[in-house]
Amino acid sequence: MNSRTIPTWRKLAWAAWRPPSDPQFYGELDLDATALLAYVDHVRETSGTRVTITHLIGRAVAHGLVQVPELRVRVAFGREYERETADVFFITSVENGKELSGVKITDVEHKSAVDVADELTRRHAAIASGADPEFGRSKALLGRLPIWLLRPAMRCGAWLTTALNLDLKALGMPRQAFGGAMVTSVGMWGVRRAFSPLAAYYRMPVLVLVGAVEQRPVVVDGEVVARPVLGVTATFDHRYVDGSQAVRFAAAAREYCADPRAFEPV
């Protein structure tokens, strides 16, 4: 039987998950995307920056973390510690989709949609070209470790950099590497709705998946009309979040999506 090199992302998956035991629960929203699409068009026309729905959902997630501060925490030694800012980790693909990577954008609640898009584009380009030293160190470390050692190494690294709040960039493990929430898009592949599990080493409360925008029949003022609808799903870690907090988080995200222009920083 022929063998081949295991991609880094698959090594991570094998090392991260065992049979289900972690306390996760899921939620979904169907959002009228009219305001989001209009704002995307407005920003592209006025700034020339390629802002996308995913960037705006990242801003909505940061708004949710601000409005529900119980989610903006890290857990260590049986206690909760407030995170200083609402940082969002955006999953991206490199090497023509063969590898998955990501970028943590800090202080997203105080950055505009253009700021988020520009920073994400710039840093993704650095990762794709091999010019990002932090990503290079992380990838080199992952490549050297066998799978049986990768699992405890990732858990230990997450504990050191999140629970103890240490910055180990020199080893390819930055402080609070995944921030306070994670966002990824499946809509780029035409997928309406999908769910994803949380890995133990993320150490944050929520992972949000952005689906495709589709024209669907909806009822507006008693009339059935066609509207662009965006499907968004979320996976919550029950150790951080209960049902009431998840509902408030969803309401805050919906509030942002109804009028993103109103939440742009001055």
Secondary structure, DSSP 8 states (H G I E B T S, - for coil): -------HHHHHHHHH--SS-S-EEEEEEEEE-HHHHHHHHHHHHHH-----HHHHHHHHHHHHHHH-GGGSEEEETTEEEE-SS--EEEEEEETTTTEEEEEEESSGGGS-HHHHHHHHHHHHHHHHHT--HHHHHHHHHHHHS-HHHHHHHHHHHHIIIIIS---BGGGTB-TTTTTTEEEEESGGGT-S-------GGG-SSEEEEEEEEEEEEEEETTEEEEEEEEEEEEEEETTT--HHHHHHHHHHHHHHHH-GGGGS--
